[in-house]
Amino acid sequence: MSEVSTHFDVRDLITGSVKHNGVLQANYDTVNRMAVLCGEIRFKDFYTQPFAQLVPRMTVNIEVAAERGLITDPKGARAIFDQLRASLPEMSFRSLADLVKLEGYTMPVEYRQAHHPLWQIHGVELPQLYGVLVRDGKAAKSIYEMIEHAGIVSYRTMYLTPRTKESRPLTEALYRAAKNNVVYLPPGNGLCCACGTNNCTCTVGLPHDFCAMSGGTCTALSTYCADAIEKL
């Protein structure tokens, strides 16, 4: 049974998103795809559960993603996920990142064989656990920060969490994790969060800025405008 408990479209949180260009629409689709596939999986479980447990929690949502136009080849995507589970059943994203940073350890080819086509063909952004950022330990460090500061949110609820002083550790962990390729965040939508004396709202920003609204205020993932009255 699918773990997707509610409909989610990040466009609903972004004023004027229907008019945004095709690149931004593809980014929004990736946000939605990851939110649907991960369902109610919190980041603590996402990073620490062995693939034997985690993968079935994701593949059960593939048909829902396909129905929403987010996965065009559900059978192909499921086959890759199943191969990942079968080949590395006891491994997790955290354990792989821990191992790869050890001198002389090489990422199992089975992970690369799953990661690349899931991204290239199906638009699924799993942690990139090979390359310099992994070998020097930055990816592993970000995963541990995500577990500590973002462990109770999911790919869906992180877009519904307001940006406040209390959520600052969450925001910082998410942006560092995105920089180190262990979580997917949209690269920007040209909007930023401007705060006045009474409220915060999204307004025109720089191309790399991102802003979304939830519950009448900017979300935790929103970047602040350079001329905001209040800054965290």
C-alpha positions, 0 to 999 in steps of 0.5 A: 500500500502506498505511503503517499498520504496526501496530494502535494505539488510544490507549485501550489506554494509558489505564486505565479509558478504556472508561468515559470519557464520549462527549466523551472517546471522540470525542477518542480517536477523533480521536487514532486517526484521525490516527495511522492516516491519518499512518501512519509519517509523521514530523512532519519530513516531515508539515510539509515534504513538498509536498502532491503527496508527502504527500497520497498517503501519507495517502490510502493509509491512508483505507480502513484508517481506514474499516475501523476505524470512524474515517472514515465516508465514505472516498470523500468524504474522499479527494476532498477530499484529492485536490483539495488535492493537485491545487490546491496540489501544491508547497506544504507546511504549513511553506511555507504558514505562512511565506507567510501571516505575510508582510504582505499575503499571504492564505491560498489559498482552496483550503487553507481549502476542504480544511481545513474539511470535512476537520475538520467532516465527517471529523474530520481535524485538519490544521494551521489555517493561517489566522487571527491565530495564523498572521498573527503568525507563531506557527504558523510558529514552532511548525512549526519547533519541531516539526521540530526537537524532534519531527521523528522522532516521528509521530502514533502514536509520540508517544503511545508516547514516555516522559516523561523529562527528555530528552523535555522539549523534545518535550513543550514543542514539542507543547503549544505546537504544539497551542496554535497549532493546528498539531498535534492533541492531546486536550484532556484526560481528567481524569488526570495523571501522579504520580511517586514515588521509583520510578515514575510512574503516571496518577491522578485529576487536573483535567479539562484534564489528560491522562495515558496510560501506555506501557512502564510509565510516563507518556508524553511527552504526560502532564501532571504532577499538582500534588502530584507528588514529582518534576517536570520 
